[in-house]
Amino acid sequence: MDHVRDDLSAYLDGALASAERAVVDAHLAGCATCRGAAAELRLTARLIAAVPLPLPSRRLVPALAPRFAW
């Protein structure tokens, strides 16, 4: 069976149709390589989600406001 790496992001995001998801589920059940890749993607997503978003400088809005004034 071909690897499903191209579908893993969509799979983990819940963006696959149920039939496609079933194909990936079946493949992951028997493929340690793709299970490992899926685990790495899950970890990466968790790490990215844990990074706090930087707050913009207080000077940002006053500096940009004239550019967007009508």
N, C-alpha and C positions, 0 to 999 in steps of 0.2 A: 504494500500500500504506500502511496506517496505521502510525504510529510505534509502537515497542515500549517506550517509556519506562516504562510501568507494570510491565513484566516484567524490566527490567534488573537490579534488585537481586537478585531470585530467580535470574536467569540467572548473575550473577557469583558468587553464593553456591553455585551448583550445585544449586539447589533445584527446578529445572524438570524435568518428565518429558522423556524423550528427544524426543518429538514436538514439545513446546513449544520445547525447546532448538533443534531443527532450524529451526523457524519464525523464531526470533530470529536464529540464525546466518545464515539466508538474507536476512533483512531487513538485518542489519548489513553484509552484503557489498555491498549497494547503497545504503545510506543514510549519508551522511557525518554528518548531524546526529545520528543515534542512535549512530554510532561515537564521535563526540566526547563525547556524554553518557556512554557506557560508559567511555571513557578517564578522564573526570572522576571518575566513581564509583570506578574502580580506584585513582586517585591519592588520593582522599579516604580510602578504606579503608586504604591504605598509610600515610598520614600519621597516621591515628588509631591504627593498630597500633604506630606508632613512639613514641607518647607513653607514657612510663613511668607505671605505676600508682603513685599516692602511697601511702606506707606510713602506716598508722594511728598515731596518737600512742600512746606507751607508756601513757598515762593512760586510753585509751579502754576497754580491757577491764575494768580495775578499776572504772571509772565505770559501765559498763553491767552488770556481773555481778550486782549486787543486783536489777536489774530482771528478770533471767532465772532467778534462783535458784528452786528448787522448794521 
